[in-house]
Amino acid sequence: MDLSSVSAGAGLVGATIGGAMSFLGSWIVHQRQIRAQWLGQDRLRRQNLYKEFIQEASKCYAHALQNEKPDVPLLVVLYGKISRIRVISSPQVLAAAEQVLRRIVDVYFKPPVVFSCTQLQAMLQDGSVDVLRDFSQCCRAEFDMLRAQQL
């Protein structure tokens, strides 16, 4: 074997390995960027859905407190939001959302609340006014889990 052939072959092998490693490194970085972007978009979708659910559930709860007759369109909107939650959320968030809906429906079976200072104070003290607390806590736990996955 000619020494110049060995040297040329070694240079060619080295360049090939260097190019392959550069390509592999670039591909790995690109895949991580895509994953981070997807996770960010997923988080934003969830945040928007949870915000919408909280807004609609709050309206529905306020209506339930003041009326005996259910507002069916509002309840249908909540069912729609729960169906979207079912698709993209954890089982814990879904269970908490379903519990919110059950609590709202249960309020319709009670007499309307005539708000007085003492009535409002009693509801604040016993926690019955905050039907979204468990849902909010489950959402926070889910976001904490997603954040940990991203790191």
N, C-alpha and C positions, 0 to 999 in steps of 0.2 A: 504494500500500500504506500501510496505517495503521501508524504507529510502534509503537503498543501491540500490534498483531498480530505484528510482527516480534520484539518483545521477548518476548512470550508464547511464540512459536514457538521462539526461541532458548533460553528457559528449559526448554521441554518437551524439546527435543533434548538439552540438557545433562543434564537429569535422566535421560533414557533412556540416554545414554552412560554416565553415572555408575553407574546401576543395573546396566547390562550388565557394566561393568568389575568392579563389586563381586561380581556373580554369578560371573563368570569366575575371579576371584581365589579366591573361596571354593571353587569346583569344583576348581581346580588343587590347592589345599591338601588338600582331601578325597581326591583321587586319590593324592597322595603319601602321605597317612596310610594309605590302604588298601594301597598297595604296600609300605610299611614294615612293616605288620602282617603281610602275607602272607609277606614275606621272613623275618620273625622266626619265624613258625610253621613255615616250611619248614626253617629252620636247626634249630629244636628237634626236628622230626621226624627230621632227619638225625642229630643228636646222639644221640637215643634209639636209633635203629637201629644206629648204629656202636657204641654202648655195649653193646647186646645182642649184636651180632656178636662183639665182643671177649670178652665173658664166655663165650659159647658156644664160641668157638674155643679159648679157654684151657682150658676143661674137656675138650674133645675132644683137644687136644694132650697134656694131662696123661694122658689115658686111652691115647692112642696110644704114649706113651713107656713105659708100664708093661704094655701088653698087645699080643699079636700079632693077636688077633681084633678087628675093628672094632666099635665101638658104633654100629650102624646108626641107631638113633633120634637119637643126637647128630649124626651126619652129615646126616641128613634135615633136622634143625633148621637146620644150617649152610646147606644148599642153599636152604632157605626164606628165610633171611636174605639170601643172595646174590641171590635172585630179587627181593626187595624193594629191595636196593641197585641192581639193574639198572634198576629203574623210576625211582628218584629221584636217582641219583648220577651223577657224572662218569665217563667211560670209564676214567680213571686209577684211581679208587677201586674200580671194579668189577674191573679187572685185578688190583689188589693183593689184593682179597678172594678172587678165584679162585686166586691164587698161594698164599695162606694155606691154602686147602682142599687144593690139590695137595701142599703140603709136609706137611700133617697126614696125608694118605693115604699119602704116601711113607714116613712114619715107621712106619706099621703093617707095612710090608714088611721092617722091620729087627727084629733081636732086641730084646726089652724091655730097657730101661736099668735096671741095678741102681745106684741112686744111692749114691755114696760121695762123700766130700768132693772127691777128685781128679777124679772123673767130672763132678761139678757144676761145679767150677772150670774144667775143660777146655771144657765147654759154654758157660760164661759168656765165656771168652776167645775162642772161635771164633765166638761170636754165634749158634750154632745153637739156643740156648734161646729166643731172641727172634724167633719166627716172625711177630709182628705189627708189627715195626718199620716196614717199608715201607708197610703198610696205614695205620698211625697217621700217618706222614708225609704220605701222600696225602690223608688226611682233613684234616689241618691246612692243607695247601695249598688244598684246596677251600674250607674255611672262610675262609681269607684272601681268596680270590677273591670269595666271597659278601659279605664285609665291604666290599671295595672297590666292589662293585656298589651296595651300600646307601648309600654316601656320595656 
